[in-house]
């Protein structure tokens, strides 16, 4: 009887000790700082960093110099590349030594500076009992690698840099079900992959009242990079729809139904757009989303979708885009096959139907501006 009681006491002490040890576990995230400026990265990356830190994760700061020469690997000699990787390895090891058994590290992927040694560092983390979580922004293995003008050497490098690193992650937060399906086909395990659903979009000092003052159902906004290589379809926009364009790289062709408003900082753009719908389209044609960027819409979550919805603007999206299901399920916009369908699609939306879309977009807006989808993905992992 005494032995049984002692065993119970021993189990109780072990359980209490485990609870205590679990409480000591730390959750970290890698925060890459460019040229000493923590805000020099993209809007999407900066928002994720802010959400992770607000959720209680501790940032591990990686500071590096980033210049125009670094962008093109062809301009660097082999010795420069080796020296750079050695410097990056020192920096990574210095930060990761703080991570202990049971801790978790969230890494935004791909890394801005892609060191070739990273897979080894992740393996070391896992050997000492830490967990690695990757939050995917883009996967070149699903985009650039499909381009006919991408050389064999570059394809090999991308596969090594992305697939080998992802194989060492305990969990990977992917954009949506379509990206998850593609990665399962590539050999990743279903339980390893967590769906984000849509990127969050933080907006400081957002005002719903101001946005409602300017809504016009018949105006369609197009925001983002407007350079020809990504948005050649702009040359074929239908003339029976009014478009408001926001972004860099637009070459005005003098179309009367198109107004170009220039580029705005990401935090200011949602308050600057005056439109009833926001268009999510990419590629070379107005008939369908074609080309590398168009086809990538079948897999990824375009950040401009989050921009429109965070601003409370319903979206118009290609019917075969990965996010089309989200738009349909949340009733926050329209899906189309061709840009030539826009005029009729908008005309068929009654005042009551638009009011519902608008309200649904505003409900999603609140979630996006609170980091709901990122935090929900973290909770699924157990953070």
Residue pairs with C-beta under 8 A, 6 or more apart in sequence:
21 102
22 102
24 102
25 102
25 103
25 104
26 58
26 99
26 100
26 103
26 104
27 56
27 57
27 58
27 103
27 104
27 106
27 383
28 57
28 58
28 59
28 60
28 98
28 99
28 103
28 104
28 105
28 106
29 49
29 52
29 53
29 57
29 58
29 59
29 60
29 105
29 106
29 107
29 108
30 59
30 60
30 62
30 95
30 105
30 106
30 107
30 108
30 111
31 38
31 49
31 53
31 59
31 60
31 61
31 62
32 41
32 45
32 62
32 64
32 108
32 111
32 112
32 113
33 40
33 61
33 62
33 63
33 64
34 40
34 41
34 64
34 66
34 112
35 64
35 65
35 66
36 63
38 46
38 49
38 61
39 46
40 66
41 49
41 112
42 137
43 201
43 266
43 267
43 303
44 137
44 199
44 303
45 108
45 112
45 137
47 199
47 200
47 201
47 202
47 371
48 108
48 135
48 200
48 374
49 59
49 108
50 202
50 371
51 200
51 202
51 371
51 374
51 375
52 59
52 106
52 374
52 378
53 59
54 371
55 371
55 374
55 375
55 378
55 383
57 106
57 383
60 95
60 96
60 98
60 99
60 105
61 95
62 91
62 92
62 95
63 91
64 88
64 91
64 112
64 113
66 112
66 113
69 75
69 76
70 76
70 113
73 81
76 84
84 113
85 115
85 116
85 117
88 113
88 115
88 117
89 115
89 117
89 121
92 115
92 117
92 118
92 121
93 121
96 105
96 121
96 124
96 125
99 105
99 125
99 128
99 130
100 128
100 129
100 130
101 128
101 129
101 130
102 129
102 130
102 131
103 130
103 131
104 130
104 131
104 132
104 133
104 381
104 383
105 125
105 130
105 131
105 132
105 133
106 133
106 134
106 135
106 378
106 383
107 132
107 133
107 134
107 135
108 134
108 135
108 137
109 134
109 135
109 136
109 137
109 162
109 165
109 166
109 172
110 137
110 138
110 139
110 140
110 161
110 162
111 118
114 161
116 160
116 161
118 165
119 164
119 165
119 167
119 168
122 132
122 165
122 168
122 169
123 168
125 131
125 132
126 132
126 168
126 170
131 170
131 171
132 168
132 169
132 170
133 169
133 170
133 171
133 172
133 173
133 381
133 383
134 165
134 166
134 169
134 171
134 172
134 173
135 173
135 196
135 374
135 377
136 172
136 173
136 174
136 175
136 179
138 300
139 162
139 179
139 299
139 300
140 158
140 162
141 158
141 159
141 162
141 163
141 186
142 179
142 182
142 296
142 299
142 300
143 292
143 293
143 296
143 299
143 300
144 150
144 154
144 158
144 292
145 155
145 158
145 159
146 292
146 295
147 292
163 186
166 172
166 188
167 188
169 192
170 192
171 192
171 193
171 194
171 381
172 183
172 188
172 192
172 193
172 194
173 194
173 195
173 196
173 377
173 381
174 180
174 183
174 193
174 194
174 195
174 196
175 195
175 196
175 199
175 299
175 300
175 301
175 322
176 195
176 196
176 197
176 198
176 299
176 300
176 301
176 322
176 323
176 325
176 326
177 195
177 322
177 325
178 298
178 299
178 322
179 299
179 300
179 322
180 190
180 193
180 195
182 299
183 193
184 190
184 193
194 377
194 380
194 381
195 377
196 301
196 373
196 374
196 377
197 301
197 326
197 373
197 376
198 301
198 305
198 306
198 309
198 323
198 326
198 364
198 368
198 373
199 301
199 303
199 305
199 306
199 368
199 373
199 374
200 306
200 367
200 368
200 369
200 370
200 371
200 372
200 373
200 374
201 270
201 303
201 306
201 307
201 309
201 310
201 368
201 369
202 267
202 368
202 369
202 371
203 267
203 270
203 271
203 310
203 311
203 369
204 267
206 270
206 271
206 310
206 365
206 369
207 271
208 312
208 362
210 271
211 270
211 271
211 311
211 312
211 313
212 312
214 274
215 274
215 275
215 276
215 313
215 358
216 274
216 275
216 276
217 276
217 277
217 346
217 349
217 354
218 241
218 242
218 276
218 346
219 242
219 243
219 244
219 274
219 275
219 276
219 277
220 241
220 242
220 243
220 244
220 275
220 276
220 277
220 278
220 279
220 316
220 342
220 346
221 243
221 244
221 245
221 246
221 273
221 274
221 275
221 277
221 278
221 279
221 308
221 313
222 231
222 234
222 243
222 244
222 245
222 246
222 247
222 278
222 279
222 281
223 245
223 246
223 247
223 269
223 273
223 278
223 304
223 307
223 308
224 231
224 246
224 247
224 302
224 303
224 304
224 307
225 231
225 247
225 248
225 249
226 234
226 245
226 247
226 248
226 249
226 250
227 248
227 249
228 234
228 235
228 249
228 251
230 282
230 293
231 281
231 282
232 283
232 284
232 285
232 291
233 281
233 282
233 283
233 284
233 285
233 286
233 339
234 245
234 250
235 253
236 285
236 286
236 339
237 243
237 255
237 257
237 258
237 286
237 339
238 286
238 339
238 340
238 342
238 343
239 255
239 256
239 257
240 257
240 343
241 257
241 342
241 343
241 346
242 257
242 258
242 259
243 257
243 258
243 259
243 279
244 259
244 261
244 273
244 274
244 275
245 258
245 259
245 260
245 261
246 261
246 262
246 263
246 264
246 269
246 272
246 273
247 263
248 263
250 260
252 258
252 260
261 272
264 272
266 307
269 307
269 311
270 307
270 310
270 311
271 311
273 308
273 311
273 313
275 313
276 313
276 314
276 346
276 354
277 308
277 313
277 314
277 315
277 316
277 333
277 334
277 346
278 304
278 305
278 307
278 308
278 309
278 311
278 313
278 314
278 315
278 316
279 315
279 316
279 317
279 342
280 297
280 302
280 304
280 305
280 308
280 315
280 316
280 317
280 318
280 321
280 323
281 289
281 297
281 317
281 318
281 339
282 289
282 291
282 293
282 294
282 296
282 297
282 302
283 289
283 290
283 291
283 293
283 294
283 295
283 297
284 290
284 291
284 294
285 291
285 294
286 338
286 339
286 340
287 338
287 339
287 340
288 294
288 318
288 320
288 337
288 338
289 295
289 297
289 318
289 320
289 321
294 318
297 318
297 320
297 321
297 322
297 323
298 320
298 321
298 322
299 322
300 322
301 322
301 323
302 321
302 323
305 315
305 317
305 323
306 368
308 314
308 315
308 361
309 315
309 332
309 361
309 364
309 365
309 368
310 365
310 368
310 369
311 365
312 358
312 361
312 362
312 365
313 361
314 332
314 333
314 334
314 354
314 357
314 358
314 360
314 361
315 327
315 332
315 333
315 334
315 361
316 333
316 334
316 335
316 336
316 342
316 345
316 346
317 323
317 324
317 327
317 333
317 334
317 335
317 336
318 324
318 335
318 336
318 337
319 335
319 336
319 337
320 337
324 335
327 333
327 334
327 335
328 335
330 360
330 364
331 356
331 357
331 360
332 357
332 360
332 361
332 364
333 357
333 361
334 345
334 346
334 349
336 342
336 345
349 357
367 373
